[in-house]
Amino acid sequence: MNIWTDGACKGNPGPGGWGALLVSGGSEKELWGGESATTNNRMELTAVIEALGALKRRCEVTLHVDSTYVMQGMTSWLAGWKRNGWRTASKQPVKNADLWRALDEQVQRHEVRWVWVKGHAGDAGNERADALANRGVAELG
């Protein structure tokens, strides 16, 4: 299973959207949504949470993200945050801890391999996830 996710925000904070493209074999599924008052980082996190949450059973997932925030959080920062009671190294509360906890919960359900892709650089899955995130913003009205 390959998943591409992306978030978008018109103003930061402002109206935002998230999108995810799930591909398994010859099947594809598109997911998207939006929030009227949010941040880009929250939409990036939401996209991954929603994508993993849509999977009905444990899967091996290659997750393609263009967010260094999500990538670093999952591969570098998360273990320390959990060890420190959801505080940063400087003892500050972790921003977006509600979403980081939800993402951690979803990741535990699957076998996830993280792949960072450069945004807006021609990766077809990333371009589609970006379009879905923008659709999520546009459908807010």
N, C-alpha and C positions, 0 to 999 in steps of 0.2 A: 504494500500500500504506500503510495506517495501522496503527500499533502503539501500544498502551497498555501500560505496564509499571508494576509496583509491587512493593515489598518490605514485609515485616512482621517484627517481632521481638517475642517475648514475654519481656521483660527485655532489656536492652541492655548487655552481651551476654546471650544466651540462645538458646533454640530460635527459628529463623526460617524464613520462607518467601518465595518469590518467585512472581510470576505475570505472564503476558503474554497479551494478546489481539491476534491478528493478523487484520486485515480487508483483503481485496482483492476488489473487485467484490462479488459476492454470497456469497463464501466467508469463513468464519471458522475460526480455529484457536486453541485454548486450550492454554497451556503452564503448568506449575507444578512446583514442587519445594521441598525444604526441607533445612535443615542443623540438626543438634542443638545446635551451639554456634557462634554467629555474631553479627553486629551488623546493625542496620537498614541502615547504609550498604552493607555487603557484599551484602545481599539486593537492595537497589535496583540496584546495579551488575550483579549476577548476572542479574537479570531482563532487562536490556537485552542483555547478552552472549548469553544463551540465545535471546532472540527473534531477534536478527540472525543468530545462528549457524544457526537453523532454516531460513533462506532459502537455497534451493539455487542461485540465480543472482543476479547483480547486480540490485538493485532501487532504485527511487526510493522512499524511505521517509519518511513523516512520523511522527516518534517523539514520543509524548505522555508526559511524565514529570511526576510531582508532587514529585520530589526536587530541591530546590535544589542539593544536593551534586552530583548527577549533572549537572544543567544547567550549573552554574558550572564544574565540572571540565572538561566538554567544550567549553564556549564561551569560557572565560576562562583556566583554569589549565593545561590540558594542554600547550600549546605551550611554556610556560616550564619546566614540569617536564622535558620531553624535552630542551630546550636545556641545562638545568642538571643533566643526568645523574640524573633522577628524584629531585631534591632540591627542597624548597620554597624560597621567597624567603629564608627564615631558615636555609637550609642543612640543614634536617632531612630525613630520608628521607620520601618521600611515603607516607602511610598507604594501605593497600590497593593498593600499586603493582602487585601481580600481576594484580589485576582491572582496573586502569586500562590496563595493557598489553594485556590480552586484549580489552578494549572498544575500544581504539584500533585493534587489528588487525581487529576485526569492522567498525568504521565505515569503514575503508579499502576494504572490499569493496563498499560501497553508496554511494548518494547520499542523505545523511541531512539532513533538516530537523528541527531540534529545536523542540518546542513545550512550554512549561511550562503545566501545568494545576493549579489549586488542588485539593488532595486533599479528599475527603469533601464536595464542594460540588455534587454532582449531575451531573458529567460521566459519562455512561453508560459509556463505555469505561474510565475510571478506576475507577469503582465495580466493574466486572467484574474488572479487573486486581487490585484490592484483595481481592475475594472469592477469586480464585485464589491470591493470596499467602497468605491465611489458610488456604486448603485445604492448601497446602504445609506449613504448620505443623501443622495438625490431623492430617495423614497420617503425621507422624513417630511417632505413637503415644504 
